[in-house]
Amino acid sequence: MSQNAGQQLISARAGEGEHNVQSRGSHIKRTIPLTPPQDIFSTPPRKLRTPDYDRLLPQRSPNPVHDLQMQIATEESSKKRKISVIEEEAQQEEEGRLYRAVVGQAMMPLRETTDDIIRRLNSTPTKSPKRLLSFSTPTKQHNNFFDSPVKNSYNSSPLPLEAQMILTSPRKSPRYISRSPYKVLDAPDLQDDFYLNLVDWSSTNVLGVGLGTCVYLWNAVTAKVVKLCDMSGGHSNTDNSENVTSISWMPTGSQIAVGTAQGPVEIWDVHKNERVRTMKGHTQRVGALAVNSHNVHTFSSGSRDRFIYHRDIRDPNDHFMKLTGHKQEVCGLKWNPEGTQLASGGNDNKLFIWDRTNDVFLHKFPHHTAAVKAISWSPHTHGLLASGGGSHDKKIRFWNTTTGDVLGCYDTDSQVCNLAWSRHANELVSTHGYSQNQIILWQYPSMEQLAVLKGHTLRVLYLSVSPDGENIVTGAGDETLRFWNVFNNGKKEKKRMTVFDIRSQIR
C-alpha cells in the first residue's frame, strides 16, 4: 500500500470515527488543534456559530471576563464529555476483546478458560500501536471449545465428540476377503511332516505336489492332472526310504527339482516327462530346495545331513559350493528377490544369512527357540526378511539382513509352518499348526489380523503362491490341498468350490 493511500485510509477512518461521535448526539466535534491556544482576552464575534470544519481560527471578544468564565465552563464540560467518551471506548474495547475471545475459541479451540483469555487480553496495553497488514504467528490449536454447540455439555449423545467424529467421518469401504476356499483337492499320502516342503506353484500355473513316492502335476487352467514320476519304481514302499521330501520349480517352469529321502536330487523335464539328471552329495533326506530366480540354472538344497549345496544343472559337478553352519537338519531355504542372499533355517533353531559368492555366513540369528522352517523375503523392502518358529517358539520375527538388525517380533500363540508376502501390498500370510490349524493374513508392520481362514483339520504345513500373486494353495496333514483367494485387492472371487481326488484325475 502506498503512503498516499495509507493517509487516505487513515483520514477516512478518522472521518468515520468523527461521524460516529456526532451520531450519538454530541454537538462538540473532537479535533486536534492545529493553531496556538486561543487568546483569553480576544473579542468575541457578534454572531456565534458552530464551526463545521477542522481548523478553528482565534476570534476577539468585547467581554474578556465573560469569555474567561465561559471558557472555564466549556473546558470542564469538555473534560466530562472526553471522560465519558473514553469510558465508552474502553467499554467497547472490552466488549471487542470478549467477542474476539469467543470467536477465537470457536475458530481455533484453546485450552484456556474465558477468564484466562480476558485476563491475558487485559494484561496488554489498552492502546497499542497497530500496523496495517502486519504478520503474526499462528496460534497453536487446542481441544476445548467455549460455549460451543459441539461442546460435551451440549452433547445429546452418550459418546464423546471425538468418537462421534470418528463414526461420522468418511472411511474406505471394507476389503472383501473370502473365508472359504474356492477349490479343494484330496491329496492322499501327503505327509504330515513339519520338515518337508512338498507343494510348489510354477510360473506357468502348474502345481507340483509330492505324494508318497510320486510327484503329481495339476494344471490350474485345464484342471488336468499328470503323474510325473514314481521314486519307488512301481514296487511297494514300506519304510518311506524312497519318498519325495521336497520339490521346487525352476524359473522357466519347464523343469522341476525333486528332493528324495535317500539324498540325491533329481531334475525332471515336465514337457518330455523324463528325468534330466541326478545330482548327488547329500547323504540324508533333502527337505528344502530354493531356486535363484536371477539365474535360471542354479538352485540350492538343504538336508538332514546339516549341509547346504549350491548347484548348477549345466555344471557336470554335483555342486559348486558347500555351506556349513547348521548343527541339525536344514528345513528352510529361500533366496532373496535380488538373488544375492540366501536365508537358511534349521532344526537347531538358528537362522543364517549367506552371500551367494561366499561360503561363510553374513549373519547368524539365534533368537528363535524352535525349528525355523518358515522363511520369506519381502518383495517391497530390500533386505526385509520374515521368519517363523516352531511349536516351542510360536513367533514371527523380522530382520534387516543388510545391517543385521532385529526389526520386530510378534507372538502368534501357535506353531508357524510357512510364510509368504503379498506382491501387491505390504501383507504377510502365515500357516499354523497345533491348536490352530489355520491361515492368517497380517498387515505389516502393525501386524493387524486382516483375515483368519479356517478349513483344515490338521496343521497347515505347506504353502505356495500362484504366479499372478492373487491366490495361495495350502496343504495340511489332513491330506487336502485348499485354494484361497487372499491377495485379491478386494475383488470378489466368482469361482465355485470344487472337490476331487488329485490322483483320480490322472489323464
C-alpha positions as CSV (number, residue, x, y, z in Angstrom):
1,M,0.0,0.0,0.0
2,S,1.4,3.4,-1.0
3,Q,1.9,6.3,1.5
4,N,-0.8,8.4,0.0
5,A,-3.2,5.5,0.0
6,G,-2.4,4.9,3.7
7,Q,-3.0,8.6,4.5
8,Q,-6.3,8.5,2.7
9,L,-7.3,5.3,4.6
10,I,-6.4,6.9,7.9
11,S,-8.3,10.1,7.1
12,A,-11.3,8.1,6.0
13,R,-11.2,6.1,9.3
14,A,-10.9,9.4,11.2
15,G,-13.9,10.7,9.4
16,E,-15.9,7.6,10.2
17,G,-15.0,8.0,13.9
18,E,-15.9,11.6,13.9
19,H,-19.3,10.7,12.3
20,N,-19.9,8.2,15.0
21,V,-19.3,10.7,17.7
22,Q,-21.8,13.1,16.2
23,S,-24.4,10.4,15.7
24,R,-24.5,10.0,19.4
25,G,-26.0,13.5,19.8
26,S,-22.8,15.4,20.7
27,H,-22.7,19.0,19.3
28,I,-19.0,19.3,20.0
29,K,-16.5,17.9,17.5
30,R,-13.3,16.3,18.8
31,T,-10.5,17.7,16.8
32,I,-6.8,18.2,17.2
33,P,-6.0,21.9,17.3
34,L,-3.6,22.9,14.6
35,T,-3.1,26.5,15.8
36,P,-1.8,28.0,19.0
37,P,-4.2,28.2,22.0
38,Q,-6.9,30.9,21.9
39,D,-6.2,34.3,23.5
40,I,-8.5,34.7,26.5
41,F,-8.7,38.5,26.0
42,S,-9.8,38.2,22.4
43,T,-13.0,40.0,21.3
44,P,-15.9,37.5,20.5
45,P,-17.7,37.9,17.2
46,R,-21.1,39.4,17.1
47,K,-22.7,36.3,15.7
48,L,-21.6,32.9,17.1
49,R,-21.9,29.8,15.1
50,T,-20.7,26.3,15.4
51,P,-17.9,25.6,13.0
52,D,-18.2,22.7,10.7
53,Y,-14.6,22.4,9.7
54,D,-11.5,21.0,11.4
55,R,-9.4,24.3,11.7
56,L,-10.5,26.8,14.4
57,L,-9.4,30.5,14.0
58,P,-8.9,32.7,17.1
59,Q,-11.6,35.5,17.5
60,R,-11.7,38.5,19.6
61,S,-14.3,39.1,22.4
62,P,-15.5,42.5,23.8
63,N,-16.0,41.0,27.3
64,P,-12.9,39.1,28.5
65,V,-14.2,38.2,31.9
66,H,-17.3,36.6,30.5
67,D,-15.3,34.9,27.9
68,L,-13.0,33.5,30.6
69,Q,-15.9,32.2,32.6
70,M,-17.5,30.6,29.5
71,Q,-14.2,29.1,28.6
72,I,-13.7,27.5,32.0
73,A,-17.2,26.1,32.0
74,T,-16.7,24.9,28.4
75,E,-13.4,23.2,29.3
76,E,-15.0,21.4,32.3
77,S,-17.9,20.2,30.2
78,S,-15.5,19.1,27.5
79,K,-13.4,17.2,30.1
80,K,-16.6,15.4,31.3
81,R,-17.5,14.6,27.7
82,K,-14.0,13.4,27.0
83,I,-14.0,11.2,30.1
84,S,-17.4,9.7,29.1
85,V,-16.2,9.1,25.5
86,I,-13.0,7.4,26.9
87,E,-15.1,5.3,29.2
88,E,-17.4,4.4,26.3
89,E,-14.5,3.5,24.1
90,A,-13.0,1.4,26.9
91,Q,-16.2,-0.5,27.3
92,Q,-16.4,-1.0,23.5
93,E,-12.9,-2.3,23.5
94,E,-13.6,-4.6,26.4
95,E,-16.6,-6.0,24.6
96,G,-14.5,-6.3,21.5
97,R,-11.9,-8.4,23.5
98,L,-14.7,-10.6,24.8
99,Y,-16.1,-11.1,21.3
100,R,-12.6,-11.9,19.9
101,A,-12.1,-14.3,22.7
102,V,-15.3,-16.1,21.9
103,V,-14.8,-16.2,18.2
104,G,-11.1,-17.2,18.7
105,Q,-12.2,-20.2,20.7
106,A,-14.8,-21.2,18.2
107,M,-12.4,-20.9,15.2
108,M,-9.3,-22.1,16.9
109,P,-10.1,-24.0,20.1
110,L,-8.0,-23.1,23.1
111,R,-7.4,-24.8,26.4
112,E,-7.8,-21.5,28.3
113,T,-11.0,-20.6,30.0
114,T,-12.8,-17.3,29.2
115,D,-11.5,-15.7,32.4
116,D,-7.9,-16.6,31.4
117,I,-8.4,-15.2,27.9
118,I,-9.9,-11.9,29.3
119,R,-7.1,-11.7,31.9
120,R,-4.5,-12.2,29.2
121,L,-6.1,-9.6,27.0
122,N,-6.3,-7.1,29.9
123,S,-2.7,-7.6,30.7
124,T,-1.8,-5.9,27.3
125,P,-1.8,-2.1,27.0
126,T,-5.2,-0.6,26.2
127,K,-3.8,1.4,23.4
128,S,-1.0,-0.2,21.4
129,P,0.3,0.9,18.1
130,K,-1.3,-1.1,15.3
131,R,0.2,-1.8,11.9
132,L,-1.8,-2.4,8.8
133,L,-1.4,-5.8,7.2
134,S,1.0,-6.9,10.0
135,F,2.2,-10.5,10.2
136,S,1.5,-12.7,13.2
137,T,2.5,-16.2,14.3
138,P,-0.4,-18.7,14.1
139,T,-1.6,-19.8,17.5
140,K,-1.4,-23.5,18.4
141,Q,-4.7,-25.3,18.1
142,H,-6.2,-26.9,21.2
143,N,-9.1,-29.1,22.0
144,N,-11.8,-27.4,24.1
145,F,-14.5,-25.1,22.7
146,F,-16.0,-22.1,24.6
147,D,-19.8,-22.2,24.7
148,S,-20.0,-24.2,21.5
149,P,-22.9,-26.4,20.4
150,V,-20.4,-29.2,19.9
151,K,-19.2,-29.0,23.5
152,N,-19.7,-32.1,25.5
153,S,-22.0,-30.2,27.8
154,Y,-24.5,-29.8,24.9
155,N,-23.9,-33.3,23.5
156,S,-27.1,-35.3,23.5
157,S,-25.2,-38.5,22.5
158,P,-23.6,-40.8,25.2
159,L,-20.5,-40.9,23.0
160,P,-17.8,-38.1,23.3
161,L,-17.4,-35.7,20.4
162,E,-14.2,-37.4,19.2
163,A,-16.0,-40.8,19.0
164,Q,-18.8,-39.2,17.0
165,M,-16.4,-37.6,14.6
166,I,-14.7,-41.0,14.0
167,L,-18.1,-42.7,13.4
168,T,-19.3,-40.0,11.0
169,S,-16.1,-39.4,9.1
170,P,-15.9,-40.9,5.6
171,R,-14.0,-44.1,5.5
172,K,-12.7,-46.6,3.0
173,S,-15.1,-49.5,2.1
174,P,-14.1,-52.7,3.8
175,R,-12.0,-55.1,1.8
176,Y,-13.6,-58.3,0.8
177,I,-11.6,-61.5,1.7
178,S,-13.3,-64.8,1.2
179,R,-13.0,-67.0,4.3
180,S,-13.8,-70.2,2.3
181,P,-11.5,-71.9,-0.3
182,Y,-12.7,-71.8,-3.9
183,K,-11.2,-75.2,-4.6
184,V,-10.3,-78.3,-2.6
185,L,-8.2,-81.2,-3.8
186,D,-7.9,-84.5,-1.9
187,A,-4.2,-85.4,-1.7
188,P,-3.8,-88.9,-0.3
189,D,-0.3,-89.7,1.2
190,L,0.5,-86.0,1.7
191,Q,3.0,-86.4,4.5
192,D,2.3,-84.8,7.9
193,D,6.0,-83.8,8.4
194,F,6.9,-80.3,9.6
195,Y,10.4,-80.5,8.0
196,L,9.4,-81.2,4.4
197,N,8.4,-78.9,1.5
198,L,6.0,-80.8,-0.8
199,V,4.0,-78.1,-2.7
200,D,5.1,-75.6,-5.2
201,W,3.3,-73.5,-7.9
202,S,5.2,-72.8,-11.1
203,S,5.4,-69.7,-13.3
204,T,3.3,-71.5,-15.9
205,N,0.4,-72.0,-13.5
206,V,1.1,-75.7,-12.8
207,L,1.0,-77.0,-9.3
208,G,3.5,-79.7,-8.3
209,V,2.7,-82.0,-5.3
210,G,4.8,-84.7,-3.7
211,L,2.5,-87.6,-2.6
212,G,4.4,-90.5,-1.0
213,T,6.9,-91.7,-3.6
214,C,5.3,-89.8,-6.5
215,V,5.2,-86.3,-8.0
216,Y,1.9,-85.1,-9.5
217,L,1.3,-82.0,-11.6
218,W,-2.1,-80.2,-11.6
219,N,-2.8,-77.7,-14.3
220,A,-4.7,-74.7,-12.8
221,V,-6.1,-73.7,-16.2
222,T,-7.3,-77.1,-17.5
223,A,-7.6,-78.9,-14.2
224,K,-5.7,-81.9,-15.7
225,V,-3.5,-84.0,-13.5
226,V,-0.3,-85.7,-14.7
227,K,1.8,-88.2,-12.7
228,L,5.4,-87.1,-13.4
229,C,7.5,-89.7,-11.6
230,D,7.5,-92.6,-9.0
231,M,10.7,-93.0,-7.0
232,S,9.7,-96.5,-5.9
233,G,9.9,-97.8,-9.5
234,G,6.4,-99.3,-9.1
235,H,7.1,-101.6,-6.2
236,S,5.7,-101.1,-2.7
237,N,7.4,-98.8,-0.3
238,T,7.0,-99.7,3.4
239,D,9.8,-97.8,5.1
240,N,9.4,-94.4,3.4
241,S,13.0,-94.7,2.1
242,E,12.0,-93.7,-1.4
243,N,9.5,-90.9,-0.6
244,V,9.6,-87.5,-2.1
245,T,10.8,-85.0,0.5
246,S,10.8,-81.7,-1.3
247,I,10.0,-80.1,-4.7
248,S,10.8,-76.8,-6.4
249,W,10.2,-75.5,-9.9
250,M,12.9,-73.9,-11.9
251,P,12.2,-70.3,-13.0
252,T,11.2,-71.3,-16.6
253,G,8.5,-73.7,-15.4
254,S,9.8,-76.4,-17.8
255,Q,11.9,-78.3,-15.2
256,I,11.3,-79.3,-11.6
257,A,13.8,-80.3,-8.9
258,V,12.8,-83.2,-6.7
259,G,14.5,-84.0,-3.3
260,T,14.4,-87.5,-2.1
261,A,14.7,-89.3,1.2
262,Q,17.9,-91.0,0.2
263,G,19.8,-87.8,-0.5
264,P,20.0,-87.4,-4.4
265,V,18.2,-84.5,-6.1
266,E,16.6,-85.3,-9.4
267,I,15.9,-82.8,-12.2
268,W,12.8,-83.6,-14.4
269,D,11.7,-82.2,-17.7
270,V,7.9,-81.8,-17.4
271,H,7.3,-81.5,-21.1
272,K,9.2,-84.6,-22.0
273,N,8.1,-86.3,-18.8
274,E,11.6,-87.6,-18.2
275,R,14.5,-87.3,-15.8
276,V,17.3,-84.9,-17.0
277,R,19.9,-85.8,-14.4
278,T,20.6,-86.9,-10.8
279,M,22.7,-84.7,-8.6
280,K,24.3,-86.4,-5.6
281,G,26.1,-85.0,-2.5
282,H,23.7,-85.3,0.4
283,T,23.7,-88.5,2.5
284,Q,20.3,-88.0,4.1
285,R,16.9,-86.7,3.1
286,V,16.7,-83.3,1.3
287,G,13.9,-81.4,3.0
288,A,14.5,-77.9,1.5
289,L,15.1,-76.6,-2.1
290,A,15.5,-73.0,-3.2
291,V,15.8,-71.7,-6.7
292,N,17.7,-68.5,-7.5
293,S,15.3,-66.5,-9.7
294,H,18.2,-64.4,-11.2
295,N,19.9,-67.5,-12.6
296,V,17.5,-70.0,-14.1
297,H,20.1,-72.8,-13.9
298,T,21.1,-72.6,-10.3
299,F,19.4,-73.7,-7.1
300,S,20.3,-74.7,-3.5
301,S,19.5,-77.8,-1.4
302,G,19.4,-78.4,2.3
303,S,19.5,-81.7,4.0
304,R,19.2,-83.5,7.3
305,D,23.0,-84.0,7.0
306,R,23.2,-80.3,8.0
307,F,24.8,-79.2,4.8
308,I,23.7,-76.8,2.0
309,Y,24.8,-77.2,-1.6
310,H,24.8,-74.6,-4.4
311,R,24.1,-76.4,-7.7
312,D,24.1,-75.6,-11.4
313,I,22.3,-78.0,-13.7
314,R,24.7,-77.1,-16.6
315,D,27.7,-78.0,-14.4
316,P,28.8,-81.6,-14.7
317,N,29.8,-81.5,-11.0
318,D,27.1,-82.2,-8.5
319,H,27.6,-78.8,-6.7
320,F,30.0,-75.8,-6.9
321,M,29.8,-74.6,-3.2
322,K,29.2,-76.2,0.2
323,L,27.8,-74.3,3.2
324,T,28.4,-75.5,6.7
325,G,26.9,-73.8,9.8
326,H,23.8,-75.6,11.0
327,K,24.2,-78.2,13.7
328,Q,20.9,-80.0,12.8
329,E,18.6,-80.6,9.8
330,V,18.2,-77.8,7.3
331,C,14.4,-77.4,6.8
332,G,14.0,-73.8,5.4
333,L,15.7,-72.2,2.4
334,K,14.9,-69.0,0.4
335,W,16.8,-66.8,-1.9
336,N,16.1,-63.0,-1.8
337,P,14.4,-61.4,-4.8
338,E,17.7,-59.9,-6.0
339,G,19.4,-63.3,-5.9
340,T,22.3,-62.1,-3.8
341,Q,21.5,-63.6,-0.3
342,L,20.3,-66.9,0.8
343,A,18.4,-67.4,4.1
344,S,18.5,-70.8,5.8
345,G,16.7,-72.1,8.8
346,G,17.3,-75.3,10.7
347,N,16.2,-77.6,13.5
348,D,18.9,-76.1,15.6
349,N,16.7,-73.0,16.0
350,K,19.2,-70.9,14.0
351,L,18.7,-68.6,11.1
352,F,21.7,-67.9,8.8
353,I,22.1,-65.3,6.0
354,W,24.6,-66.3,3.3
355,D,26.2,-64.3,0.4
356,R,26.0,-66.0,-2.9
357,T,29.7,-65.7,-3.5
358,N,30.9,-66.8,-0.1
359,D,30.7,-70.0,2.0
360,V,30.9,-68.0,5.3
361,F,27.6,-66.7,6.6
362,L,27.0,-63.0,6.8
363,H,24.6,-63.1,9.8
364,K,23.6,-65.6,12.4
365,F,20.4,-65.1,14.3
366,P,19.9,-67.4,17.3
367,H,16.7,-65.7,18.6
368,H,14.2,-68.4,17.8
369,T,13.7,-71.1,20.4
370,A,12.3,-73.8,18.0
371,A,13.0,-75.1,14.4
372,V,13.0,-72.4,11.7
373,K,11.2,-73.6,8.6
374,A,9.0,-70.6,7.7
375,I,11.1,-68.0,5.7
376,S,10.0,-65.3,3.3
377,W,11.7,-62.2,1.8
378,S,9.7,-59.0,1.3
379,P,9.3,-58.0,-2.3
380,H,8.7,-54.4,-1.3
381,T,11.6,-53.6,1.1
382,H,15.2,-54.5,0.3
383,G,16.7,-56.7,2.9
384,L,13.5,-57.3,4.9
385,L,13.1,-60.9,6.0
386,A,10.4,-62.7,8.0
387,S,10.9,-66.0,9.8
388,G,8.7,-68.2,11.9
389,G,9.5,-70.6,14.7
390,G,8.1,-74.0,15.6
391,S,5.9,-75.2,18.4
392,H,8.2,-74.1,21.2
393,D,8.7,-70.6,19.8
394,K,5.4,-69.6,18.0
395,K,6.9,-66.2,16.9
396,I,7.2,-64.3,13.7
397,R,10.4,-62.3,13.6
398,F,11.5,-59.6,11.2
399,W,15.1,-58.9,10.2
400,N,17.2,-56.3,8.3
401,T,19.7,-58.6,6.5
402,T,21.7,-55.6,5.3
403,T,22.6,-54.3,8.8
404,G,21.9,-57.5,10.8
405,D,19.4,-55.7,13.0
406,V,16.3,-57.2,14.6
407,L,13.2,-55.3,13.4
408,G,10.4,-56.8,15.4
409,C,8.8,-59.9,17.0
410,Y,5.2,-61.0,17.2
411,D,3.8,-63.9,19.2
412,T,1.3,-65.9,17.2
413,D,0.5,-68.4,20.0
414,S,0.9,-71.3,17.6
415,Q,3.5,-73.2,15.6
416,V,4.5,-71.2,12.5
417,C,4.8,-73.6,9.5
418,N,5.1,-71.2,6.5
419,L,5.2,-67.6,5.5
420,A,4.6,-65.7,2.2
421,W,4.5,-62.0,1.3
422,S,1.9,-60.5,-0.9
423,R,3.3,-59.0,-4.2
424,H,0.6,-56.3,-4.3
425,A,0.6,-54.9,-0.7
426,N,2.6,-54.9,2.4
427,E,0.8,-58.0,3.8
428,L,2.0,-61.3,5.0
429,V,0.3,-64.7,5.2
430,S,1.2,-67.4,7.6
431,T,0.1,-71.0,8.1
432,H,-0.1,-72.6,11.6
433,G,-0.4,-75.9,13.3
434,Y,-1.0,-77.3,16.8
435,S,-4.1,-75.7,18.4
436,Q,-4.9,-73.5,15.4
437,N,-4.6,-75.3,12.1
438,Q,-5.4,-72.1,10.2
439,I,-4.1,-69.4,7.9
440,I,-3.8,-65.8,9.0
441,L,-3.4,-62.7,6.8
442,W,-1.4,-59.9,8.5
443,Q,-0.9,-56.2,7.8
444,Y,2.8,-55.3,8.1
445,P,4.2,-53.7,10.2
446,S,1.2,-53.2,12.5
447,M,0.6,-57.0,12.5
448,E,-3.1,-56.4,12.4
449,Q,-5.0,-59.6,11.5
450,L,-6.9,-58.9,8.2
451,A,-8.4,-62.4,7.9
452,V,-8.3,-65.8,9.6
453,L,-9.0,-68.7,7.2
454,K,-10.2,-72.0,8.6
455,G,-11.0,-75.3,7.0
456,H,-8.0,-77.6,7.5
457,T,-8.5,-80.1,10.3
458,L,-4.8,-80.7,10.9
459,R,-1.7,-78.4,11.0
460,V,-1.2,-76.4,7.8
461,L,2.3,-77.5,6.7
462,Y,2.6,-76.3,3.1
463,L,2.1,-73.0,1.3
464,S,2.7,-71.6,-2.2
465,V,1.6,-68.5,-4.1
466,S,0.1,-68.5,-7.6
467,P,2.1,-66.9,-10.4
468,D,-0.4,-63.9,-10.6
469,G,0.2,-63.3,-6.9
470,E,-3.5,-63.3,-6.0
471,N,-4.1,-66.9,-4.8
472,I,-2.4,-69.3,-2.4
473,V,-2.6,-73.0,-2.0
474,T,-2.2,-74.7,1.3
475,G,-1.6,-78.3,2.2
476,A,-2.1,-80.0,5.6
477,G,-1.8,-83.2,7.4
478,D,-5.5,-83.8,6.7
479,E,-4.4,-84.8,3.1
480,T,-6.1,-81.9,1.4
481,L,-5.0,-79.0,-0.8
482,R,-7.1,-75.9,-0.4
483,F,-7.0,-72.8,-2.7
484,W,-7.7,-69.4,-1.2
485,N,-8.2,-66.0,-2.9
486,V,-6.5,-63.8,-0.3
487,F,-4.3,-61.3,-2.2
488,N,-7.2,-60.1,-4.5
489,N,-7.3,-56.4,-3.6
490,G,-10.9,-56.7,-2.6
491,K,-12.3,-58.3,-5.8
492,K,-14.9,-61.0,-5.1
493,E,-13.9,-64.5,-6.2
494,K,-16.6,-65.8,-8.6
495,K,-15.2,-69.4,-8.8
496,R,-17.3,-72.1,-7.3
497,M,-15.6,-74.5,-4.9
498,T,-15.0,-78.0,-6.3
499,V,-13.6,-81.0,-4.5
500,F,-12.0,-84.0,-6.1
501,D,-9.2,-86.5,-5.6
502,I,-6.0,-85.3,-7.3
503,R,-4.8,-88.8,-8.1
504,S,-8.2,-89.9,-9.5
505,Q,-8.0,-87.2,-12.2
506,I,-4.9,-88.5,-13.9
507,R,-5.3,-88.4,-17.7
